[in-house]
Amino acid sequence: MKEHLMFCSLGNGITVCDRNKEVNGDYQRVAHIDSNRNVQYYVRVTEEASIEIERYAKTENPSISATQKGGVFNNER
């Protein structure tokens, strides 16, 4: 995979960035996973990266932060 994906909770779901690309000094945002696990892509990514993002959206259950144990996603799935 040419992308080096990073998944971050910024308070409104999960933001997906590519550590291999920078825009104005920040990692490029490539997608967003909302609290209902819907994925919105901002840029075109490789098929391998898309599969990884979709897998994360369907299967992961991240906490809001290390000190707040509430989940990022709604408990619909």
mmCIF file of the N, C-alpha and C atoms, coordinates in Angstrom:
data_MODEL
# 
_entry.id   MODEL 
# 
loop_
_atom_site.group_PDB 
_atom_site.id 
_atom_site.type_symbol 
_atom_site.label_atom_id 
_atom_site.label_alt_id 
_atom_site.label_comp_id 
_atom_site.label_asym_id 
_atom_site.label_entity_id 
_atom_site.label_seq_id 
_atom_site.pdbx_PDB_ins_code 
_atom_site.Cartn_x 
_atom_site.Cartn_y 
_atom_site.Cartn_z 
_atom_site.occupancy 
_atom_site.B_iso_or_equiv 
_atom_site.pdbx_formal_charge 
_atom_site.auth_seq_id 
_atom_site.auth_comp_id 
_atom_site.auth_asym_id 
_atom_site.auth_atom_id 
_atom_site.pdbx_PDB_model_num 
ATOM 1   N N  . MET A 1 1  ? 0.863   -1.172 0.000  1.00 0.00 ? 1  MET A N  1 
ATOM 2   C CA . MET A 1 1  ? 0.000   0.000  0.000  1.00 0.00 ? 1  MET A CA 1 
ATOM 3   C C  . MET A 1 1  ? 0.904   1.228  0.000  1.00 0.00 ? 1  MET A C  1 
ATOM 4   N N  . LYS A 1 2  ? 0.630   2.159  -0.888 1.00 0.00 ? 2  LYS A N  1 
ATOM 5   C CA . LYS A 1 2  ? 1.467   3.356  -0.952 1.00 0.00 ? 2  LYS A CA 1 
ATOM 6   C C  . LYS A 1 2  ? 1.110   4.355  0.146  1.00 0.00 ? 2  LYS A C  1 
ATOM 7   N N  . GLU A 1 3  ? -0.106  4.242  0.718  1.00 0.00 ? 3  GLU A N  1 
ATOM 8   C CA . GLU A 1 3  ? -0.502  5.121  1.816  1.00 0.00 ? 3  GLU A CA 1 
ATOM 9   C C  . GLU A 1 3  ? -0.037  4.525  3.158  1.00 0.00 ? 3  GLU A C  1 
ATOM 10  N N  . HIS A 1 4  ? 0.234   5.395  4.091  1.00 0.00 ? 4  HIS A N  1 
ATOM 11  C CA . HIS A 1 4  ? 0.532   4.990  5.474  1.00 0.00 ? 4  HIS A CA 1 
ATOM 12  C C  . HIS A 1 4  ? -0.592  5.583  6.316  1.00 0.00 ? 4  HIS A C  1 
ATOM 13  N N  . LEU A 1 5  ? -1.648  4.796  6.528  1.00 0.00 ? 5  LEU A N  1 
ATOM 14  C CA . LEU A 1 5  ? -2.862  5.303  7.135  1.00 0.00 ? 5  LEU A CA 1 
ATOM 15  C C  . LEU A 1 5  ? -2.732  5.511  8.633  1.00 0.00 ? 5  LEU A C  1 
ATOM 16  N N  . MET A 1 6  ? -3.379  6.557  9.103  1.00 0.00 ? 6  MET A N  1 
ATOM 17  C CA . MET A 1 6  ? -3.450  6.879  10.523 1.00 0.00 ? 6  MET A CA 1 
ATOM 18  C C  . MET A 1 6  ? -4.916  7.164  10.829 1.00 0.00 ? 6  MET A C  1 
ATOM 19  N N  . PHE A 1 7  ? -5.462  6.511  11.855 1.00 0.00 ? 7  PHE A N  1 
ATOM 20  C CA . PHE A 1 7  ? -6.854  6.671  12.255 1.00 0.00 ? 7  PHE A CA 1 
ATOM 21  C C  . PHE A 1 7  ? -6.889  7.464  13.554 1.00 0.00 ? 7  PHE A C  1 
ATOM 22  N N  . CYS A 1 8  ? -7.625  8.591  13.567 1.00 0.00 ? 8  CYS A N  1 
ATOM 23  C CA . CYS A 1 8  ? -7.629  9.487  14.729 1.00 0.00 ? 8  CYS A CA 1 
ATOM 24  C C  . CYS A 1 8  ? -9.054  9.874  15.105 1.00 0.00 ? 8  CYS A C  1 
ATOM 25  N N  . SER A 1 9  ? -9.313  9.955  16.398 1.00 0.00 ? 9  SER A N  1 
ATOM 26  C CA . SER A 1 9  ? -10.589 10.457 16.879 1.00 0.00 ? 9  SER A CA 1 
ATOM 27  C C  . SER A 1 9  ? -10.426 11.939 17.165 1.00 0.00 ? 9  SER A C  1 
ATOM 28  N N  . LEU A 1 10 ? -11.207 12.767 16.462 1.00 0.00 ? 10 LEU A N  1 
ATOM 29  C CA . LEU A 1 10 ? -11.132 14.211 16.655 1.00 0.00 ? 10 LEU A CA 1 
ATOM 30  C C  . LEU A 1 10 ? -12.438 14.764 17.211 1.00 0.00 ? 10 LEU A C  1 
ATOM 31  N N  . GLY A 1 11 ? -13.275 13.876 17.763 1.00 0.00 ? 11 GLY A N  1 
ATOM 32  C CA . GLY A 1 11 ? -14.492 14.312 18.413 1.00 0.00 ? 11 GLY A CA 1 
ATOM 33  C C  . GLY A 1 11 ? -15.770 14.117 17.626 1.00 0.00 ? 11 GLY A C  1 
ATOM 34  N N  . ASN A 1 12 ? -15.659 13.779 16.358 1.00 0.00 ? 12 ASN A N  1 
ATOM 35  C CA . ASN A 1 12 ? -16.863 13.599 15.546 1.00 0.00 ? 12 ASN A CA 1 
ATOM 36  C C  . ASN A 1 12 ? -16.760 12.367 14.654 1.00 0.00 ? 12 ASN A C  1 
ATOM 37  N N  . GLY A 1 13 ? -16.199 11.316 15.158 1.00 0.00 ? 13 GLY A N  1 
ATOM 38  C CA . GLY A 1 13 ? -15.966 10.101 14.382 1.00 0.00 ? 13 GLY A CA 1 
ATOM 39  C C  . GLY A 1 13 ? -14.473 9.856  14.275 1.00 0.00 ? 13 GLY A C  1 
ATOM 40  N N  . ILE A 1 14 ? -14.074 9.211  13.210 1.00 0.00 ? 14 ILE A N  1 
ATOM 41  C CA . ILE A 1 14 ? -12.663 8.898  12.981 1.00 0.00 ? 14 ILE A CA 1 
ATOM 42  C C  . ILE A 1 14 ? -12.205 9.575  11.692 1.00 0.00 ? 14 ILE A C  1 
ATOM 43  N N  . THR A 1 15 ? -11.135 10.334 11.784 1.00 0.00 ? 15 THR A N  1 
ATOM 44  C CA . THR A 1 15 ? -10.508 10.937 10.619 1.00 0.00 ? 15 THR A CA 1 
ATOM 45  C C  . THR A 1 15 ? -9.367  10.027 10.187 1.00 0.00 ? 15 THR A C  1 
ATOM 46  N N  . VAL A 1 16 ? -9.269  9.777  8.883  1.00 0.00 ? 16 VAL A N  1 
ATOM 47  C CA . VAL A 1 16 ? -8.214  8.922  8.340  1.00 0.00 ? 16 VAL A CA 1 
ATOM 48  C C  . VAL A 1 16 ? -7.254  9.809  7.558  1.00 0.00 ? 16 VAL A C  1 
ATOM 49  N N  . CYS A 1 17 ? -5.975  9.744  7.924  1.00 0.00 ? 17 CYS A N  1 
ATOM 50  C CA . CYS A 1 17 ? -4.945  10.559 7.272  1.00 0.00 ? 17 CYS A CA 1 
ATOM 51  C C  . CYS A 1 17 ? -3.895  9.660  6.643  1.00 0.00 ? 17 CYS A C  1 
ATOM 52  N N  . ASP A 1 18 ? -3.171  10.208 5.681  1.00 0.00 ? 18 ASP A N  1 
ATOM 53  C CA . ASP A 1 18 ? -2.058  9.521  5.033  1.00 0.00 ? 18 ASP A CA 1 
ATOM 54  C C  . ASP A 1 18 ? -0.765  10.175 5.509  1.00 0.00 ? 18 ASP A C  1 
ATOM 55  N N  . ARG A 1 19 ? 0.003   9.424  6.270  1.00 0.00 ? 19 ARG A N  1 
ATOM 56  C CA . ARG A 1 19 ? 1.261   9.949  6.811  1.00 0.00 ? 19 ARG A CA 1 
ATOM 57  C C  . ARG A 1 19 ? 2.314   10.180 5.736  1.00 0.00 ? 19 ARG A C  1 
ATOM 58  N N  . ASN A 1 20 ? 2.118   9.627  4.556  1.00 0.00 ? 20 ASN A N  1 
ATOM 59  C CA . ASN A 1 20 ? 3.085   9.815  3.473  1.00 0.00 ? 20 ASN A CA 1 
ATOM 60  C C  . ASN A 1 20 ? 2.884   11.109 2.698  1.00 0.00 ? 20 ASN A C  1 
ATOM 61  N N  . LYS A 1 21 ? 1.781   11.816 2.943  1.00 0.00 ? 21 LYS A N  1 
ATOM 62  C CA . LYS A 1 21 ? 1.513   13.068 2.224  1.00 0.00 ? 21 LYS A CA 1 
ATOM 63  C C  . LYS A 1 21 ? 1.180   14.163 3.220  1.00 0.00 ? 21 LYS A C  1 
ATOM 64  N N  . GLU A 1 22 ? 1.705   15.360 2.960  1.00 0.00 ? 22 GLU A N  1 
ATOM 65  C CA . GLU A 1 22 ? 1.407   16.506 3.806  1.00 0.00 ? 22 GLU A CA 1 
ATOM 66  C C  . GLU A 1 22 ? 0.755   17.613 2.985  1.00 0.00 ? 22 GLU A C  1 
ATOM 67  N N  . VAL A 1 23 ? -0.175  18.320 3.632  1.00 0.00 ? 23 VAL A N  1 
ATOM 68  C CA . VAL A 1 23 ? -0.835  19.480 3.043  1.00 0.00 ? 23 VAL A CA 1 
ATOM 69  C C  . VAL A 1 23 ? -0.774  20.582 4.088  1.00 0.00 ? 23 VAL A C  1 
ATOM 70  N N  . ASN A 1 24 ? -0.099  21.664 3.773  1.00 0.00 ? 24 ASN A N  1 
ATOM 71  C CA . ASN A 1 24 ? 0.061   22.792 4.705  1.00 0.00 ? 24 ASN A CA 1 
ATOM 72  C C  . ASN A 1 24 ? 0.604   22.362 6.064  1.00 0.00 ? 24 ASN A C  1 
ATOM 73  N N  . GLY A 1 25 ? 1.556   21.439 6.058  1.00 0.00 ? 25 GLY A N  1 
ATOM 74  C CA . GLY A 1 25 ? 2.216   21.011 7.283  1.00 0.00 ? 25 GLY A CA 1 
ATOM 75  C C  . GLY A 1 25 ? 1.476   19.945 8.083  1.00 0.00 ? 25 GLY A C  1 
ATOM 76  N N  . ASP A 1 26 ? 0.309   19.491 7.624  1.00 0.00 ? 26 ASP A N  1 
ATOM 77  C CA . ASP A 1 26 ? -0.452  18.438 8.294  1.00 0.00 ? 26 ASP A CA 1 
ATOM 78  C C  . ASP A 1 26 ? -0.539  17.226 7.379  1.00 0.00 ? 26 ASP A C  1 
ATOM 79  N N  . TYR A 1 27 ? -0.745  16.043 7.983  1.00 0.00 ? 27 TYR A N  1 
ATOM 80  C CA . TYR A 1 27 ? -0.973  14.860 7.165  1.00 0.00 ? 27 TYR A CA 1 
ATOM 81  C C  . TYR A 1 27 ? -2.257  15.051 6.354  1.00 0.00 ? 27 TYR A C  1 
ATOM 82  N N  . GLN A 1 28 ? -2.255  14.569 5.125  1.00 0.00 ? 28 GLN A N  1 
ATOM 83  C CA . GLN A 1 28 ? -3.422  14.726 4.253  1.00 0.00 ? 28 GLN A CA 1 
ATOM 84  C C  . GLN A 1 28 ? -4.588  13.876 4.760  1.00 0.00 ? 28 GLN A C  1 
ATOM 85  N N  . ARG A 1 29 ? -5.751  14.511 4.910  1.00 0.00 ? 29 ARG A N  1 
ATOM 86  C CA . ARG A 1 29 ? -6.963  13.776 5.274  1.00 0.00 ? 29 ARG A CA 1 
ATOM 87  C C  . ARG A 1 29 ? -7.466  13.069 4.027  1.00 0.00 ? 29 ARG A C  1 
ATOM 88  N N  . VAL A 1 30 ? -7.689  11.766 4.139  1.00 0.00 ? 30 VAL A N  1 
ATOM 89  C CA . VAL A 1 30 ? -8.154  11.002 2.983  1.00 0.00 ? 30 VAL A CA 1 
ATOM 90  C C  . VAL A 1 30 ? -9.593  10.538 3.138  1.00 0.00 ? 30 VAL A C  1 
ATOM 91  N N  . ALA A 1 31 ? -10.081 10.405 4.390  1.00 0.00 ? 31 ALA A N  1 
ATOM 92  C CA . ALA A 1 31 ? -11.449 9.927  4.594  1.00 0.00 ? 31 ALA A CA 1 
ATOM 93  C C  . ALA A 1 31 ? -11.920 10.279 6.000  1.00 0.00 ? 31 ALA A C  1 
ATOM 94  N N  . HIS A 1 32 ? -13.228 10.132 6.195  1.00 0.00 ? 32 HIS A N  1 
ATOM 95  C CA . HIS A 1 32 ? -13.827 10.322 7.513  1.00 0.00 ? 32 HIS A CA 1 
ATOM 96  C C  . HIS A 1 32 ? -14.846 9.213  7.732  1.00 0.00 ? 32 HIS A C  1 
ATOM 97  N N  . ILE A 1 33 ? -14.832 8.623  8.929  1.00 0.00 ? 33 ILE A N  1 
ATOM 98  C CA . ILE A 1 33 ? -15.808 7.606  9.318  1.00 0.00 ? 33 ILE A CA 1 
ATOM 99  C C  . ILE A 1 33 ? -16.688 8.250  10.367 1.00 0.00 ? 33 ILE A C  1 
ATOM 100 N N  . ASP A 1 34 ? -17.980 8.423  10.060 1.00 0.00 ? 34 ASP A N  1 
ATOM 101 C CA . ASP A 1 34 ? -18.855 9.100  11.017 1.00 0.00 ? 34 ASP A CA 1 
ATOM 102 C C  . ASP A 1 34 ? -19.298 8.150  12.133 1.00 0.00 ? 34 ASP A C  1 
ATOM 103 N N  . SER A 1 35 ? -20.050 8.665  13.094 1.00 0.00 ? 35 SER A N  1 
ATOM 104 C CA . SER A 1 35 ? -20.420 7.867  14.267 1.00 0.00 ? 35 SER A CA 1 
ATOM 105 C C  . SER A 1 35 ? -21.354 6.709  13.933 1.00 0.00 ? 35 SER A C  1 
ATOM 106 N N  . ASN A 1 36 ? -21.913 6.692  12.719 1.00 0.00 ? 36 ASN A N  1 
ATOM 107 C CA . ASN A 1 36 ? -22.742 5.574  12.266 1.00 0.00 ? 36 ASN A CA 1 
ATOM 108 C C  . ASN A 1 36 ? -21.971 4.625  11.355 1.00 0.00 ? 36 ASN A C  1 
ATOM 109 N N  . ARG A 1 37 ? -20.657 4.800  11.299 1.00 0.00 ? 37 ARG A N  1 
ATOM 110 C CA . ARG A 1 37 ? -19.729 3.958  10.541 1.00 0.00 ? 37 ARG A CA 1 
ATOM 111 C C  . ARG A 1 37 ? -19.807 4.162  9.028  1.00 0.00 ? 37 ARG A C  1 
ATOM 112 N N  . ASN A 1 38 ? -20.363 5.269  8.575  1.00 0.00 ? 38 ASN A N  1 
ATOM 113 C CA . ASN A 1 38 ? -20.388 5.605  7.148  1.00 0.00 ? 38 ASN A CA 1 
ATOM 114 C C  . ASN A 1 38 ? -19.068 6.263  6.773  1.00 0.00 ? 38 ASN A C  1 
ATOM 115 N N  . VAL A 1 39 ? -18.523 5.879  5.631  1.00 0.00 ? 39 VAL A N  1 
ATOM 116 C CA . VAL A 1 39 ? -17.226 6.395  5.188  1.00 0.00 ? 39 VAL A CA 1 
ATOM 117 C C  . VAL A 1 39 ? -17.438 7.428  4.085  1.00 0.00 ? 39 VAL A C  1 
ATOM 118 N N  . GLN A 1 40 ? -16.776 8.583  4.235  1.00 0.00 ? 40 GLN A N  1 
ATOM 119 C CA . GLN A 1 40 ? -16.747 9.603  3.189  1.00 0.00 ? 40 GLN A CA 1 
ATOM 120 C C  . GLN A 1 40 ? -15.290 9.795  2.792  1.00 0.00 ? 40 GLN A C  1 
ATOM 121 N N  . TYR A 1 41 ? -15.006 9.621  1.516  1.00 0.00 ? 41 TYR A N  1 
ATOM 122 C CA . TYR A 1 41 ? -13.641 9.791  1.020  1.00 0.00 ? 41 TYR A CA 1 
ATOM 123 C C  . TYR A 1 41 ? -13.450 11.219 0.531  1.00 0.00 ? 41 TYR A C  1 
ATOM 124 N N  . TYR A 1 42 ? -12.286 11.797 0.856  1.00 0.00 ? 42 TYR A N  1 
ATOM 125 C CA . TYR A 1 42 ? -11.946 13.143 0.409  1.00 0.00 ? 42 TYR A CA 1 
ATOM 126 C C  . TYR A 1 42 ? -11.060 13.122 -0.829 1.00 0.00 ? 42 TYR A C  1 
ATOM 127 N N  . VAL A 1 43 ? -10.250 12.082 -0.958 1.00 0.00 ? 43 VAL A N  1 
ATOM 128 C CA . VAL A 1 43 ? -9.353  11.919 -2.107 1.00 0.00 ? 43 VAL A CA 1 
ATOM 129 C C  . VAL A 1 43 ? -9.406  10.460 -2.544 1.00 0.00 ? 43 VAL A C  1 
ATOM 130 N N  . ARG A 1 44 ? -8.940  10.213 -3.725 1.00 0.00 ? 44 ARG A N  1 
ATOM 131 C CA . ARG A 1 44 ? -8.864  8.837  -4.224 1.00 0.00 ? 44 ARG A CA 1 
ATOM 132 C C  . ARG A 1 44 ? -7.708  8.115  -3.535 1.00 0.00 ? 44 ARG A C  1 
ATOM 133 N N  . VAL A 1 45 ? -7.964  6.887  -3.085 1.00 0.00 ? 45 VAL A N  1 
ATOM 134 C CA . VAL A 1 45 ? -6.935  6.064  -2.442 1.00 0.00 ? 45 VAL A CA 1 
ATOM 135 C C  . VAL A 1 45 ? -6.837  4.746  -3.193 1.00 0.00 ? 45 VAL A C  1 
ATOM 136 N N  . THR A 1 46 ? -5.770  4.004  -2.924 1.00 0.00 ? 46 THR A N  1 
ATOM 137 C CA . THR A 1 46 ? -5.608  2.702  -3.562 1.00 0.00 ? 46 THR A CA 1 
ATOM 138 C C  . THR A 1 46 ? -6.697  1.754  -3.065 1.00 0.00 ? 46 THR A C  1 
ATOM 139 N N  . GLU A 1 47 ? -6.918  0.696  -3.812 1.00 0.00 ? 47 GLU A N  1 
ATOM 140 C CA . GLU A 1 47 ? -7.909  -0.305 -3.410 1.00 0.00 ? 47 GLU A CA 1 
ATOM 141 C C  . GLU A 1 47 ? -7.539  -0.922 -2.063 1.00 0.00 ? 47 GLU A C  1 
ATOM 142 N N  . GLU A 1 48 ? -6.265  -1.165 -1.860 1.00 0.00 ? 48 GLU A N  1 
ATOM 143 C CA . GLU A 1 48 ? -5.792  -1.745 -0.598 1.00 0.00 ? 48 GLU A CA 1 
ATOM 144 C C  . GLU A 1 48 ? -6.116  -0.818 0.587  1.00 0.00 ? 48 GLU A C  1 
ATOM 145 N N  . ALA A 1 49 ? -5.906  0.483  0.407  1.00 0.00 ? 49 ALA A N  1 
ATOM 146 C CA . ALA A 1 49 ? -6.227  1.443  1.470  1.00 0.00 ? 49 ALA A CA 1 
ATOM 147 C C  . ALA A 1 49 ? -7.725  1.506  1.701  1.00 0.00 ? 49 ALA A C  1 
ATOM 148 N N  . SER A 1 50 ? -8.501  1.477  0.632  1.00 0.00 ? 50 SER A N  1 
ATOM 149 C CA . SER A 1 50 ? -9.955  1.507  0.750  1.00 0.00 ? 50 SER A CA 1 
ATOM 150 C C  . SER A 1 50 ? -10.462 0.290  1.524  1.00 0.00 ? 50 SER A C  1 
ATOM 151 N N  . ILE A 1 51 ? -9.914  -0.869 1.253  1.00 0.00 ? 51 ILE A N  1 
ATOM 152 C CA . ILE A 1 51 ? -10.296 -2.088 1.971  1.00 0.00 ? 51 ILE A CA 1 
ATOM 153 C C  . ILE A 1 51 ? -9.980  -1.944 3.449  1.00 0.00 ? 51 ILE A C  1 
ATOM 154 N N  . GLU A 1 52 ? -8.820  -1.394 3.780  1.00 0.00 ? 52 GLU A N  1 
ATOM 155 C CA . GLU A 1 52 ? -8.435  -1.210 5.185  1.00 0.00 ? 52 GLU A CA 1 
ATOM 156 C C  . GLU A 1 52 ? -9.355  -0.212 5.889  1.00 0.00 ? 52 GLU A C  1 
ATOM 157 N N  . ILE A 1 53 ? -9.711  0.880  5.220  1.00 0.00 ? 53 ILE A N  1 
ATOM 158 C CA . ILE A 1 53 ? -10.604 1.882  5.809  1.00 0.00 ? 53 ILE A CA 1 
ATOM 159 C C  . ILE A 1 53 ? -11.991 1.277  6.037  1.00 0.00 ? 53 ILE A C  1 
ATOM 160 N N  . GLU A 1 54 ? -12.506 0.556  5.063  1.00 0.00 ? 54 GLU A N  1 
ATOM 161 C CA . GLU A 1 54 ? -13.824 -0.071 5.199  1.00 0.00 ? 54 GLU A CA 1 
ATOM 162 C C  . GLU A 1 54 ? -13.821 -1.128 6.298  1.00 0.00 ? 54 GLU A C  1 
ATOM 163 N N  . ARG A 1 55 ? -12.737 -1.902 6.412  1.00 0.00 ? 55 ARG A N  1 
ATOM 164 C CA . ARG A 1 55 ? -12.619 -2.904 7.463  1.00 0.00 ? 55 ARG A CA 1 
ATOM 165 C C  . ARG A 1 55 ? -12.636 -2.234 8.828  1.00 0.00 ? 55 ARG A C  1 
ATOM 166 N N  . TYR A 1 56 ? -11.898 -1.154 8.970  1.00 0.00 ? 56 TYR A N  1 
ATOM 167 C CA . TYR A 1 56 ? -11.855 -0.416 10.231 1.00 0.00 ? 56 TYR A CA 1 
ATOM 168 C C  . TYR A 1 56 ? -13.254 0.082  10.591 1.00 0.00 ? 56 TYR A C  1 
ATOM 169 N N  . ALA A 1 57 ? -13.957 0.640  9.612  1.00 0.00 ? 57 ALA A N  1 
ATOM 170 C CA . ALA A 1 57 ? -15.300 1.171  9.857  1.00 0.00 ? 57 ALA A CA 1 
ATOM 171 C C  . ALA A 1 57 ? -16.260 0.080  10.315 1.00 0.00 ? 57 ALA A C  1 
ATOM 172 N N  . LYS A 1 58 ? -16.119 -1.116 9.791  1.00 0.00 ? 58 LYS A N  1 
ATOM 173 C CA . LYS A 1 58 ? -17.040 -2.202 10.116 1.00 0.00 ? 58 LYS A CA 1 
ATOM 174 C C  . LYS A 1 58 ? -16.701 -2.928 11.407 1.00 0.00 ? 58 LYS A C  1 
ATOM 175 N N  . THR A 1 59 ? -15.420 -3.019 11.768 1.00 0.00 ? 59 THR A N  1 
ATOM 176 C CA . THR A 1 59 ? -15.047 -3.941 12.841 1.00 0.00 ? 59 THR A CA 1 
ATOM 177 C C  . THR A 1 59 ? -14.443 -3.308 14.094 1.00 0.00 ? 59 THR A C  1 
ATOM 178 N N  . GLU A 1 60 ? -13.836 -2.148 13.987 1.00 0.00 ? 60 GLU A N  1 
ATOM 179 C CA . GLU A 1 60 ? -13.153 -1.577 15.148 1.00 0.00 ? 60 GLU A CA 1 
ATOM 180 C C  . GLU A 1 60 ? -14.136 -0.897 16.092 1.00 0.00 ? 60 GLU A C  1 
ATOM 181 N N  . ASN A 1 61 ? -13.739 -0.776 17.356 1.00 0.00 ? 61 ASN A N  1 
ATOM 182 C CA . ASN A 1 61 ? -14.570 -0.127 18.367 1.00 0.00 ? 61 ASN A CA 1 
ATOM 183 C C  . ASN A 1 61 ? -13.674 0.761  19.238 1.00 0.00 ? 61 ASN A C  1 
ATOM 184 N N  . PRO A 1 62 ? -13.146 1.851  18.675 1.00 0.00 ? 62 PRO A N  1 
ATOM 185 C CA . PRO A 1 62 ? -12.203 2.690  19.424 1.00 0.00 ? 62 PRO A CA 1 
ATOM 186 C C  . PRO A 1 62 ? -12.897 3.510  20.514 1.00 0.00 ? 62 PRO A C  1 
ATOM 187 N N  . SER A 1 63 ? -12.136 3.840  21.563 1.00 0.00 ? 63 SER A N  1 
ATOM 188 C CA . SER A 1 63 ? -12.610 4.720  22.625 1.00 0.00 ? 63 SER A CA 1 
ATOM 189 C C  . SER A 1 63 ? -12.405 6.166  22.215 1.00 0.00 ? 63 SER A C  1 
ATOM 190 N N  . ILE A 1 64 ? -13.153 7.061  22.848 1.00 0.00 ? 64 ILE A N  1 
ATOM 191 C CA . ILE A 1 64 ? -13.028 8.489  22.560 1.00 0.00 ? 64 ILE A CA 1 
ATOM 192 C C  . ILE A 1 64 ? -11.605 8.960  22.822 1.00 0.00 ? 64 ILE A C  1 
ATOM 193 N N  . SER A 1 65 ? -11.015 8.516  23.937 1.00 0.00 ? 65 SER A N  1 
ATOM 194 C CA . SER A 1 65 ? -9.628  8.848  24.268 1.00 0.00 ? 65 SER A CA 1 
ATOM 195 C C  . SER A 1 65 ? -9.109  7.818  25.258 1.00 0.00 ? 65 SER A C  1 
ATOM 196 N N  . ALA A 1 66 ? -7.851  7.957  25.620 1.00 0.00 ? 66 ALA A N  1 
ATOM 197 C CA . ALA A 1 66 ? -7.266  7.024  26.577 1.00 0.00 ? 66 ALA A CA 1 
ATOM 198 C C  . ALA A 1 66 ? -7.905  7.151  27.958 1.00 0.00 ? 66 ALA A C  1 
ATOM 199 N N  . THR A 1 67 ? -8.428  8.328  28.285 1.00 0.00 ? 67 THR A N  1 
ATOM 200 C CA . THR A 1 67 ? -9.027  8.531  29.602 1.00 0.00 ? 67 THR A CA 1 
ATOM 201 C C  . THR A 1 67 ? -10.546 8.466  29.598 1.00 0.00 ? 67 THR A C  1 
ATOM 202 N N  . GLN A 1 68 ? -11.164 8.545  28.407 1.00 0.00 ? 68 GLN A N  1 
ATOM 203 C CA . GLN A 1 68 ? -12.620 8.457  28.286 1.00 0.00 ? 68 GLN A CA 1 
ATOM 204 C C  . GLN A 1 68 ? -12.966 7.178  27.543 1.00 0.00 ? 68 GLN A C  1 
ATOM 205 N N  . LYS A 1 69 ? -13.619 6.265  28.226 1.00 0.00 ? 69 LYS A N  1 
ATOM 206 C CA . LYS A 1 69 ? -13.842 4.940  27.661 1.00 0.00 ? 69 LYS A CA 1 
ATOM 207 C C  . LYS A 1 69 ? -15.067 4.844  26.751 1.00 0.00 ? 69 LYS A C  1 
ATOM 208 N N  . GLY A 1 70 ? -15.826 5.928  26.582 1.00 0.00 ? 70 GLY A N  1 
ATOM 209 C CA . GLY A 1 70 ? -16.973 5.903  25.673 1.00 0.00 ? 70 GLY A CA 1 
ATOM 210 C C  . GLY A 1 70 ? -16.523 5.617  24.258 1.00 0.00 ? 70 GLY A C  1 
ATOM 211 N N  . GLY A 1 71 ? -17.368 4.925  23.501 1.00 0.00 ? 71 GLY A N  1 
ATOM 212 C CA . GLY A 1 71 ? -17.014 4.576  22.135 1.00 0.00 ? 71 GLY A CA 1 
ATOM 213 C C  . GLY A 1 71 ? -17.216 5.725  21.173 1.00 0.00 ? 71 GLY A C  1 
ATOM 214 N N  . VAL A 1 72 ? -16.462 5.711  20.101 1.00 0.00 ? 72 VAL A N  1 
ATOM 215 C CA . VAL A 1 72 ? -16.573 6.709  19.039 1.00 0.00 ? 72 VAL A CA 1 
ATOM 216 C C  . VAL A 1 72 ? -17.814 6.444  18.204 1.00 0.00 ? 72 VAL A C  1 
ATOM 217 N N  . PHE A 1 73 ? -18.092 5.179  17.947 1.00 0.00 ? 73 PHE A N  1 
ATOM 218 C CA . PHE A 1 73 ? -19.200 4.796  17.079 1.00 0.00 ? 73 PHE A CA 1 
ATOM 219 C C  . PHE A 1 73 ? -20.460 4.509  17.904 1.00 0.00 ? 73 PHE A C  1 
ATOM 220 N N  . ASN A 1 74 ? -21.613 4.739  17.280 1.00 0.00 ? 74 ASN A N  1 
ATOM 221 C CA . ASN A 1 74 ? -22.888 4.353  17.898 1.00 0.00 ? 74 ASN A CA 1 
ATOM 222 C C  . ASN A 1 74 ? -22.945 2.828  17.969 1.00 0.00 ? 74 ASN A C  1 
ATOM 223 N N  . ASN A 1 75 ? -23.699 2.290  18.884 1.00 0.00 ? 75 ASN A N  1 
ATOM 224 C CA . ASN A 1 75 ? -23.770 0.836  19.068 1.00 0.00 ? 75 ASN A CA 1 
ATOM 225 C C  . ASN A 1 75 ? -24.811 0.179  18.169 1.00 0.00 ? 75 ASN A C  1 
ATOM 226 N N  . GLU A 1 76 ? -24.880 0.599  16.941 1.00 0.00 ? 76 GLU A N  1 
ATOM 227 C CA . GLU A 1 76 ? -25.856 0.033  16.000 1.00 0.00 ? 76 GLU A CA 1 
ATOM 228 C C  . GLU A 1 76 ? -25.400 -1.287 15.428 1.00 0.00 ? 76 GLU A C  1 
ATOM 229 N N  . ARG A 1 77 ? -24.094 -1.549 15.408 1.00 0.00 ? 77 ARG A N  1 
ATOM 230 C CA . ARG A 1 77 ? -23.583 -2.781 14.791 1.00 0.00 ? 77 ARG A CA 1 
ATOM 231 C C  . ARG A 1 77 ? -22.917 -3.626 15.814 1.00 0.00 ? 77 ARG A C  1 
# 
